[in-house]
Amino acid sequence: MLLRGQRRETVEKEKGNIDARGLMGRHPVLVNLIIIILVGFIGIWIVYLSIALFTRHGQSDTVPGVENMSYTRAVETLHERGFRVDIRDSLYVDHVKPGYVIEQFPKSGSVVKPGRKIFLYINAVHPKEVIIDQDNNPREDALRSFSFRQGMARLEELGFKDIRVVKVLGDNDCIVKILANGRTVKKMQKVPLNAKITVEVYDGRLVELRDSLQNAEYYEYLNSQSTYDGGGETDYGYGYGGDSGSDFSSSTTSSQSSSSSSSSQRTEQAPTESAEQSENIFN
């Protein structure tokens, strides 16, 4: 009897174990898939809560305006509102005081997350300095012998605004020198961008002036030749041949002799006319 009772208990225990693990034993893939889905859902929910907590989801704040404020005052204003500050760049603007905020990002009135970083652009205390001519010859003038077009393109590329052009007499359109605030700029010299630039450039009229002077001398020579010929036909021989040189000398001697004879005739006629007038008076 005892043996039969023990056997029954063991059989019942085995049946209970089979029933307890029956689903896992019969469908292990399905059970594992359900477990994975539950774990993934719980993980996503935890990540969402963490992001919402870190990014302050659902919270917002308005950015105050700090443009045209001093740097210290702008930083104090932003820190009081819980924002962080980052200096993005330093520029130089003439109409803004040095050390003042030129621009901010995000703009004033923007709705952002609390504690967001605000980028500020500050006006520099000193203007930016650039090198006009980077050729390593500091004793020479900057941009000398550059064409006018190349020089102007270089100055505009660097950011100069106040540029004045002065033309001087020359035979081309090359640059003579560059002046910044009245001083000659040398190569490798730094110049502030707000400087008043004067560009001295040749005007290209020297060739025309030379041609006009040569033409004037030529016409003057022709006029002198016509006076030597006594107002007659002009001989354009320049004395390169023997005949032309002798003709020119004979014409000059003949003109001189004719002028001397005419002057002597005038002197001889003058006393006779005066004697006749005196005789008429006494008669």
C-alpha positions in Angstrom: 0.0 0.0 0.0 2.8 2.4 0.8 4.5 1.7 -2.4 1.3 2.4 -4.4 0.8 5.7 -2.6 4.4 6.9 -3.3 4.0 6.0 -6.9 0.8 8.0 -7.2 2.4 11.1 -5.6 5.4 11.0 -8.0 3.0 10.6 -11.0 1.0 13.6 -9.8 4.1 15.7 -9.3 5.3 14.9 -12.8 1.9 15.8 -14.3 2.0 19.2 -12.4 5.5 20.0 -13.7 4.4 19.2 -17.3 1.3 21.4 -16.9 3.5 24.3 -15.5 5.9 24.2 -18.4 3.6 23.1 -21.0 3.3 26.5 -22.9 7.0 27.1 -22.8 7.7 23.6 -23.8 5.1 23.6 -26.6 5.7 27.2 -28.0 9.2 28.4 -27.0 9.6 30.8 -30.0 6.3 32.6 -29.3 7.1 33.0 -25.6 10.5 34.5 -26.4 9.0 36.9 -28.9 6.6 38.1 -26.4 9.3 38.6 -23.8 11.4 40.6 -26.4 8.5 42.9 -27.2 7.8 43.6 -23.6 11.5 44.4 -22.8 11.7 46.7 -25.9 8.6 48.6 -24.9 9.9 49.1 -21.4 13.3 50.3 -22.8 11.6 52.8 -25.2 9.5 54.1 -22.5 12.5 54.7 -20.3 14.4 56.5 -23.1 11.5 58.7 -23.8 11.2 59.7 -20.2 15.0 60.4 -20.1 14.9 62.6 -23.2 11.9 64.5 -22.0 13.6 65.1 -18.7 16.9 66.2 -20.3 15.4 68.4 -23.1 12.7 69.8 -20.9 10.0 68.6 -23.2 6.9 70.9 -23.2 8.9 73.8 -21.6 9.8 77.0 -23.5 11.2 80.5 -22.9 11.5 83.7 -24.8 14.9 85.1 -25.8 15.5 88.7 -24.6 17.0 91.3 -26.9 20.6 92.2 -26.1 21.7 93.8 -29.4 23.4 97.3 -29.0 24.1 96.3 -25.3 27.6 96.1 -23.9 29.0 92.7 -23.6 28.9 92.5 -19.8 25.3 93.8 -19.7 24.2 91.3 -22.4 25.8 88.4 -20.5 24.2 89.4 -17.2 20.7 89.7 -18.9 21.0 86.3 -20.5 22.3 84.6 -17.4 19.4 86.0 -15.3 17.0 84.4 -17.7 18.8 81.1 -17.5 20.4 81.1 -20.9 24.0 80.2 -21.8 26.2 82.5 -23.8 28.7 81.9 -26.5 30.8 84.5 -28.4 30.6 83.5 -32.1 32.8 86.1 -33.7 34.2 89.7 -33.3 33.5 92.1 -36.1 34.2 95.8 -36.6 31.4 98.2 -37.5 32.0 102.0 -37.5 28.5 103.0 -36.3 28.5 100.6 -33.3 30.5 101.2 -30.1 33.5 98.9 -29.4 32.6 96.0 -27.2 28.9 96.2 -27.9 26.7 93.4 -29.3 26.1 93.7 -33.1 23.9 90.6 -33.6 22.5 87.7 -31.6 21.2 84.3 -32.6 18.4 83.3 -31.9 16.8 86.7 -32.5 15.0 88.6 -29.8 11.5 87.2 -29.1 12.3 83.7 -30.3 10.7 80.9 -28.3 13.3 78.3 -27.4 14.0 75.7 -24.7 15.1 77.0 -21.3 18.8 77.1 -20.9 19.5 77.3 -24.6 22.9 78.6 -25.8 22.7 82.1 -27.3 25.3 83.2 -29.8 26.6 86.7 -29.8 28.5 88.8 -32.3 30.6 91.5 -30.6 32.0 94.7 -32.2 35.8 94.5 -31.9 37.7 97.2 -30.0 40.1 97.7 -32.9 39.3 97.3 -36.6 40.5 94.3 -38.5 43.9 94.8 -40.1 44.9 93.2 -43.4 48.0 93.1 -45.7 47.4 94.7 -49.0 50.5 93.4 -50.8 52.0 90.1 -49.5 55.1 90.3 -51.6 58.1 89.9 -49.2 59.8 93.2 -50.1 58.8 95.6 -47.3 60.9 98.5 -48.7 58.8 98.7 -51.9 55.5 100.4 -52.3 52.4 98.2 -52.2 50.8 97.2 -55.5 53.3 99.3 -57.4 53.2 98.5 -61.2 49.9 96.6 -60.8 47.2 97.5 -63.3 44.4 99.7 -62.1 41.9 96.9 -62.5 43.9 94.4 -60.5 44.6 96.9 -57.7 41.0 97.9 -57.3 39.9 94.2 -57.3 42.4 93.5 -54.6 41.3 96.4 -52.4 37.6 95.5 -52.7 38.3 91.8 -52.0 40.0 92.8 -48.7 37.0 94.8 -47.7 38.0 98.5 -48.0 35.1 100.8 -48.5 36.6 104.4 -48.5 38.7 104.4 -51.7 39.6 107.5 -53.7 41.4 107.5 -57.0 43.9 110.2 -58.0 45.3 110.2 -61.6 48.8 111.5 -62.3 50.6 112.0 -65.6 51.9 108.7 -67.0 52.2 106.5 -70.1 50.0 103.6 -68.9 47.3 102.7 -66.4 49.5 101.2 -63.7 49.4 102.1 -60.0 52.0 104.5 -58.7 51.4 104.0 -54.9 48.7 103.3 -52.3 48.2 105.7 -49.4 46.3 104.9 -46.2 45.2 107.9 -44.2 47.8 110.0 -46.1 50.7 107.6 -45.6 52.4 105.5 -48.3 51.7 101.8 -47.8 54.6 99.4 -48.1 54.5 95.7 -48.9 53.7 93.4 -46.0 52.3 96.3 -44.0 49.1 95.9 -42.1 46.4 98.4 -42.7 43.1 98.8 -40.8 39.9 98.2 -42.9 38.4 101.5 -41.9 41.4 103.5 -43.3 40.9 106.1 -46.1 42.6 104.6 -49.1 44.0 106.8 -51.9 45.1 105.1 -55.1 47.5 107.1 -57.3 47.4 105.7 -60.9 48.9 106.8 -64.2 46.3 108.4 -66.6 48.0 107.2 -69.8 48.2 110.8 -71.4 52.0 111.0 -71.5 52.2 109.3 -74.9 49.6 111.7 -76.3 51.4 114.6 -74.8 54.7 113.5 -76.4 53.1 113.2 -79.8 51.5 116.6 -79.5 54.8 118.2 -78.5 56.6 116.5 -81.4 54.0 117.7 -83.8 54.2 121.3 -82.5 58.0 121.3 -82.9 57.6 120.0 -86.4 55.1 122.7 -87.4 57.3 125.4 -85.9 60.2 124.1 -87.9 58.1 124.3 -91.1 57.0 127.8 -90.3 60.6 128.9 -89.8 61.5 127.4 -93.2 58.8 129.3 -94.9 60.0 132.6 -93.4 63.5 131.9 -94.6 62.2 131.3 -98.2 60.7 134.8 -98.2 57.1 133.8 -98.4 57.5 131.8 -101.6 57.3 128.1 -102.1 58.6 126.1 -99.2 61.5 123.8 -99.7 61.1 120.7 -97.4 64.7 119.5 -98.0 66.5 118.9 -94.8 70.0 119.1 -96.2 70.6 115.4 -96.7 71.6 115.7 -100.3 74.1 118.1 -101.9 71.6 120.0 -104.1 69.1 120.6 -101.4 71.8 121.9 -99.0 73.2 124.3 -101.6 69.7 125.5 -102.5 68.9 126.2 -98.9 72.2 128.2 -98.4 71.8 130.2 -101.7 68.2 131.0 -100.8 69.2 132.3 -97.4 72.1 134.4 -98.8 69.8 135.8 -101.5 67.2 136.7 -99.0 69.8 138.4 -96.8 71.2 140.5 -99.7 67.7 141.5 -100.9 66.8 142.6 -97.4 70.1 144.6 -97.1 69.6 146.3 -100.5 66.0 147.2 -99.6 67.1 148.7 -96.4 69.8 150.8 -98.1 67.3 152.1 -100.6 65.0 153.2 -97.8 67.9 155.1 -96.2 68.8 156.8 -99.4 65.3 157.9 -100.2 64.7 159.3 -96.8 67.2 162.3 -97.1 66.1 163.2 -100.6 62.4 163.4 -99.5 63.4 165.6 -96.6 65.4 168.0 -98.8 62.5 168.4 -101.2 60.2 169.2 -98.4 62.5 171.9 -97.1 62.9 173.6 -100.5 59.1 173.7 -100.9 58.8 175.4 -97.5 61.3 178.2 -98.3 59.8 178.8 -101.8 
